[in-house]
Amino acid sequence: MKTIERLFLPLMWIKYFEDSLKLAGVKKSLAGILKIFLIADFILSFLILIVFKDLFQYYKSSSAVLSFLSYYVLVFFGFFILFMVIFYSWVAYTKVMRKNEIEAVLGDYFQLVAANVGAGMTIDQALLYSIRGRFGRLADDMQTVSKRVMAGVSLDKALMDFASSYESNILEKSMILLVESLESGGEVAGLINKIAWNIRQNQIMKQEISSSVTTYSIFIGFAALAAAPMLFALSHRIIIVMGDLTSNLDLSSAAGVSTKLPIHNIGSGIGAGEFKLFAFASLFFISIFASMIISLVRKGNIKEGLKSIPIFVFVSIGLFLIFSVILTSLFASVGI
């Protein structure tokens, strides 16, 4: 039954989220997660309308109930969209971290398997006796594979099911090579050794690429976390200073002056409060894209940078406020 999912999500999204939850290792169903979201959304939307009633002013409408319901629907779906964005980001990040945890120890594990096979063990015995506590999640999964094989499931199926539970090309291709080698009756120990060596070479290459682009990452991080907040704070202070200067100008004597300059419009542009809101919004989006770009440059994908977004946003907006206070003190010290 997909009653709850169908009410709020199209079939394509339902299928995607269900597959993603499986790849992220989440045992809870999509319907259960949506129930929690909807209950929280229902309560939070109601509280927002009650606490910020002066902002919405629905009680001043001729039909207060209809106005309240209209605002409630807008706030409800607004929070629902926000919840889904956060949920998608969390699932995507969890999938990547889960994959990285497996790939980090996969080469060492295969090397032990190759040594055990070379010592005379069968492949299923080698897979079981190569498990070490330091392999973490991989050790738990390989114990599950061994238990399934002992219960009568074929080794090929157990290995491919294990590979399909992760979004990892390296793991999937390694298992395909291993299964095909077992089916063809080839020399397994040598093949597993080559798989382990290739995995390690791949990891070394990724580390070298990440090191070679560190300068670009530092430049992007500096621009987003330091340069942008400082420039926005300086612009905000200049707007305040210019507003104070123009407010003290006597423009009444210029009423009869013929000029192409917009003398009468001086001081009627964007205000300091409006610019501050613009700065907050700009820094928010700059931080998001900077985090994603740094992750793309260093890791080759955007998903690993999702965890850095809150940190980037907090630091960027925090530095903007700090620079604003510092510039206020500096301008005050010179009498401006």
C-alpha positions in Angstrom: 0.0 0.0 0.0 1.4 3.4 -1.0 -1.6 5.6 0.1 0.5 8.2 1.9 3.2 8.3 -0.7 0.8 8.6 -3.6 -0.9 11.6 -2.0 2.2 13.7 -1.9 4.8 12.1 -4.3 4.6 10.9 -7.9 5.4 7.3 -8.6 8.8 8.0 -10.1 9.8 9.8 -6.9 8.4 7.0 -4.7 10.5 4.4 -6.6 13.6 6.6 -6.3 13.3 7.3 -2.6 12.6 3.6 -1.8 15.7 2.6 -3.7 17.7 5.3 -2.1 16.6 4.3 1.4 17.8 0.8 0.6 21.2 2.0 -0.7 21.5 4.3 2.4 20.9 1.3 4.7 17.8 2.8 6.2 15.5 0.1 7.5 12.4 2.4 8.0 9.9 2.5 5.2 9.2 5.6 3.1 5.6 5.6 4.4 6.8 5.7 8.0 9.2 8.6 7.3 6.5 10.5 5.5 4.1 10.0 8.4 6.6 11.6 10.8 7.2 14.5 8.4 3.5 15.1 8.0 2.8 15.1 11.7 5.7 17.4 12.4 4.6 19.6 9.4 1.0 19.8 10.6 2.0 20.9 14.2 4.8 23.2 13.1 2.6 25.0 10.5 -0.1 25.6 13.1 2.4 26.9 15.6 3.9 29.3 13.0 0.5 30.8 12.2 -0.3 31.2 15.8 3.1 32.7 16.9 3.4 35.0 13.9 -0.2 35.9 13.6 0.7 39.6 13.2 2.9 38.8 10.2 0.1 37.0 8.4 -2.8 39.1 9.8 -5.4 36.6 8.8 -7.6 37.6 11.7 -8.2 41.0 10.0 -9.8 39.4 7.0 -13.5 39.5 6.6 -13.4 35.7 6.5 -10.9 34.9 9.2 -11.3 31.1 8.9 -10.9 31.0 5.1 -7.9 33.3 5.4 -6.3 31.2 8.1 -6.9 28.0 6.1 -5.3 29.6 3.0 -2.2 30.6 4.9 -2.1 27.2 6.6 -2.1 25.4 3.2 0.8 27.6 1.9 2.9 27.2 5.1 2.1 23.5 5.2 3.3 22.8 1.7 6.2 25.2 2.1 7.5 23.2 5.1 6.8 20.0 3.3 9.0 21.0 0.4 11.7 22.1 2.9 11.4 18.7 4.6 11.8 16.8 1.3 14.8 18.8 0.3 16.5 18.1 3.7 15.4 14.4 3.5 16.8 14.1 -0.1 20.1 15.7 1.0 20.4 13.4 4.0 19.7 10.3 2.0 22.2 11.3 -0.8 24.9 12.1 1.8 24.3 8.8 3.7 24.6 6.8 0.5 27.9 8.3 -0.4 29.4 8.0 3.1 28.2 4.4 3.3 29.8 3.6 -0.1 33.1 5.4 0.9 33.2 3.3 4.2 33.1 0.1 2.2 35.5 1.2 -0.5 38.1 2.4 2.0 38.7 -1.2 3.4 37.7 -3.2 0.4 41.3 -3.5 -1.0 42.7 -4.7 2.3 39.8 -7.3 2.7 40.4 -8.7 -0.8 44.1 -9.0 -0.1 43.4 -11.1 2.9 40.9 -13.2 0.9 43.6 -13.8 -1.8 46.1 -14.9 0.8 43.6 -17.3 2.4 42.7 -18.8 -1.0 46.3 -19.1 -1.9 46.8 -21.0 1.4 44.3 -23.6 0.3 40.9 -22.4 1.6 37.8 -22.5 -0.5 36.5 -19.1 -1.6 33.5 -19.2 0.9 35.9 -20.1 3.7 38.3 -17.4 2.7 35.6 -14.8 2.6 34.5 -15.7 6.2 38.0 -16.1 7.7 39.2 -12.8 6.2 36.7 -10.8 8.3 38.4 -8.4 10.8 36.8 -6.0 13.3 38.6 -3.0 11.7 36.6 -3.5 8.5 33.5 -2.2 10.2 30.4 -2.3 8.0 32.1 -4.6 5.5 32.8 -7.2 8.2 29.1 -7.2 9.2 28.0 -7.5 5.6 30.4 -10.3 4.8 29.2 -12.2 7.9 25.7 -11.9 6.5 26.9 -13.2 3.1 28.5 -16.2 4.8 25.4 -16.9 6.9 23.3 -16.8 3.7 25.6 -19.2 2.0 25.5 -21.6 4.9 21.7 -21.4 4.8 21.7 -22.7 1.2 21.9 -19.5 -0.9 24.4 -19.7 -3.8 27.6 -17.8 -3.3 27.1 -15.9 -6.6 23.7 -14.6 -5.6 24.8 -13.7 -2.1 27.7 -11.7 -3.4 25.7 -9.9 -6.1 22.9 -9.1 -3.5 25.6 -7.6 -1.3 27.0 -5.5 -4.1 23.5 -4.3 -5.1 23.0 -2.9 -1.6 25.6 -0.2 -2.2 25.8 2.5 -4.9 29.4 1.6 -5.6 30.8 0.9 -9.1 34.0 -0.4 -7.6 32.2 -2.9 -5.4 29.8 -4.0 -8.1 32.6 -4.5 -10.8 34.8 -6.3 -8.3 32.0 -8.8 -7.4 31.1 -9.3 -11.1 34.8 -10.2 -11.8 34.9 -12.5 -8.8 31.6 -14.3 -9.7 32.6 -14.7 -13.4 36.0 -16.1 -12.3 34.2 -18.6 -10.0 31.9 -19.7 -12.8 34.7 -20.1 -15.4 37.0 -22.0 -12.9 39.9 -19.6 -13.3 42.8 -19.0 -10.9 40.9 -17.1 -8.2 43.7 -16.0 -5.8 45.6 -14.1 -8.6 42.4 -12.4 -9.7 41.5 -11.3 -6.2 45.0 -9.9 -5.7 44.7 -7.9 -8.9 41.3 -6.6 -7.8 42.8 -5.5 -4.5 45.7 -3.8 -6.2 43.4 -1.9 -8.6 41.3 -0.7 -5.8 44.3 0.6 -4.0 45.6 2.3 -7.1 42.2 3.9 -7.6 42.3 5.3 -4.0 45.9 6.6 -4.4 44.9 8.3 -7.7 41.9 10.0 -6.0 44.1 11.3 -3.2 46.6 12.7 -5.6 43.9 14.5 -7.6 42.4 15.9 -4.3 45.9 17.2 -3.3 46.5 18.8 -6.7 43.3 20.9 -6.5 43.8 22.0 -2.9 44.7 25.6 -4.1 41.5 25.9 -6.0 39.5 24.7 -3.0 41.2 27.3 -0.7 40.5 30.1 -3.1 36.8 29.2 -3.5 36.5 28.8 0.3 38.2 32.2 1.0 35.9 33.9 -1.6 32.8 32.5 0.0 33.7 32.6 3.7 35.8 35.7 4.0 35.8 38.0 0.9 32.0 37.9 0.2 31.0 38.7 3.8 33.6 41.5 4.1 32.4 43.1 0.8 28.8 42.8 1.7 29.5 44.3 5.2 31.4 47.2 3.6 28.6 47.9 1.1 26.0 47.8 3.9 28.0 50.3 5.9 28.5 52.6 2.8 24.7 52.5 2.3 24.2 53.6 5.9 26.7 56.4 5.6 25.3 57.7 2.3 21.8 57.5 3.8 22.9 59.6 6.7 24.7 62.2 4.5 21.8 62.6 2.1 19.3 62.9 4.9 21.2 66.0 6.1 21.2 67.7 2.7 18.9 70.6 2.2 17.4 70.0 -1.3 14.7 72.7 -1.1 17.0 75.3 -2.6 17.6 73.1 -5.6 13.9 73.1 -6.6 14.4 75.6 -9.4 17.8 74.3 -10.6 17.7 72.8 -14.1 19.9 69.7 -14.2 19.9 66.2 -15.7 21.1 64.8 -12.4 18.4 63.1 -10.3 18.8 65.5 -7.3 15.3 65.0 -6.0 15.7 61.2 -6.0 18.9 61.2 -3.8 18.5 58.9 -0.9 15.4 57.1 -2.3 17.2 54.0 -3.4 17.7 50.7 -1.6 17.7 51.0 2.2 20.2 49.5 4.7 17.6 47.0 6.0 16.7 45.8 2.5 20.3 45.4 1.6 21.0 43.4 4.7 18.2 41.0 3.8 19.7 40.8 0.3 23.2 40.1 1.8 21.8 37.3 4.0 20.1 35.7 1.0 23.2 36.1 -1.2 25.6 34.7 1.3 23.2 31.8 1.9 23.3 30.8 -1.8 27.0 31.6 -2.2 27.8 29.3 0.7 25.7 26.4 -0.8 27.3 26.6 -4.2 30.8 27.1 -2.8 30.4 23.9 -0.7 29.2 22.0 -3.7 31.9 23.3 -6.0 34.6 22.4 -3.5 33.2 18.9 -3.1 33.0 18.5 -6.9 36.6 19.7 -7.4 38.1 17.6 -4.6 35.9 14.5 -4.5 34.4 14.4 -7.9 30.8 14.6 -6.7 28.5 17.1 -5.1 26.9 14.8 -2.5 29.9 14.7 -0.2 29.8 18.5 0.2 26.2 18.5 1.6 27.5 18.1 5.1 29.5 21.3 4.8 26.6 23.5 3.7 25.4 24.3 7.3 29.0 25.1 8.3 29.6 27.4 5.3 26.3 29.2 5.8 26.9 29.7 9.5 30.5 30.9 9.1 29.6 33.2 6.1 26.7 34.9 7.8 28.5 35.0 11.1 31.6 36.8 9.5 29.2 39.2 7.8 27.8 40.3 11.2 31.3 40.4 12.7 32.6 42.6 9.9 29.5 44.8 10.2 30.3 45.4 13.9 34.0 46.1 13.2 33.2 48.5 10.3 30.6 50.3 12.5 33.3 50.9 15.1 35.9 52.0 12.6 33.5 54.5 10.9 32.4 55.8 14.3 36.0 56.4 15.4 36.5 58.7 12.4 33.3 60.6 13.0 31.3 59.1 10.1 
